[in-house]
């Protein structure tokens, strides 16, 4: 496991989900609420976070014996 990738991936994924919910007007009370920009930015950030998380948890390829 590559811990930095996992940590950054989880943080980016969570932030992306919050932005998606704010952009979709589910989470109210901020200037980001109801803005389609933040909906799109949240989707992009969540995808990046998911990719980083996937890189962090996948097992490294087995090394060939020389």
C-alpha positions as CSV (number, residue, x, y, z in Angstrom):
1,X,0.0,0.0,0.0
2,X,1.3,3.4,-0.9
3,X,0.0,5.5,2.1
4,X,0.4,9.0,0.6
5,X,-1.7,8.0,-2.5
6,X,-4.4,6.6,-0.2
7,X,-4.5,9.6,2.0
8,X,-4.6,12.1,-0.9
9,X,-7.1,9.9,-2.7
10,X,-9.5,9.8,0.3
11,X,-9.2,13.5,0.9
12,X,-9.8,14.4,-2.8
13,X,-12.7,11.9,-3.0
14,X,-14.4,13.3,0.1
15,X,-13.9,16.9,-1.0
16,X,-15.2,16.1,-4.5
17,X,-18.4,14.5,-3.0
18,X,-19.0,17.6,-0.8
19,X,-18.6,19.8,-3.9
20,X,-21.0,17.6,-5.8
21,X,-23.6,17.8,-3.1
22,X,-23.1,21.6,-2.8
23,X,-23.3,22.1,-6.6
24,X,-26.4,19.9,-6.8
25,X,-28.0,22.1,-4.1
26,X,-28.2,19.3,-1.6
27,X,-25.9,20.9,1.0
28,X,-27.1,24.5,1.5
29,X,-25.6,27.5,3.1
30,X,-22.6,28.5,1.0
31,X,-21.8,30.5,-2.1
32,X,-21.1,27.1,-3.8
33,X,-24.7,25.9,-3.3
34,X,-26.6,25.5,-6.5
35,X,-23.7,26.3,-8.8
36,X,-23.1,23.9,-11.7
37,X,-19.4,24.9,-11.8
38,X,-18.9,23.3,-8.4
39,X,-20.9,20.2,-9.5
40,X,-18.6,19.7,-12.4
41,X,-15.4,20.5,-10.4
42,X,-16.6,18.0,-7.7
43,X,-17.0,15.3,-10.3
44,X,-13.5,15.9,-11.7
45,X,-12.0,16.0,-8.2
46,X,-13.8,12.8,-7.1
47,X,-12.6,11.0,-10.2
48,X,-9.0,12.1,-9.5
49,X,-9.4,11.0,-5.9
50,X,-10.7,7.6,-6.9
51,X,-7.8,7.2,-9.3
52,X,-5.3,8.1,-6.6
53,X,-7.0,5.8,-4.1
54,X,-6.8,3.0,-6.7
55,X,-3.1,3.6,-7.2
56,X,-2.5,3.5,-3.5
57,X,-4.3,0.3,-2.7
58,X,-3.4,-1.9,-5.7
59,X,-0.7,-4.4,-5.0
60,X,2.6,-3.8,-6.6
61,X,3.6,-6.1,-9.4
62,X,5.7,-9.1,-8.3
63,X,9.4,-8.6,-9.0
64,X,10.9,-11.2,-11.3
65,X,13.8,-13.2,-9.9
66,X,17.0,-12.4,-11.7
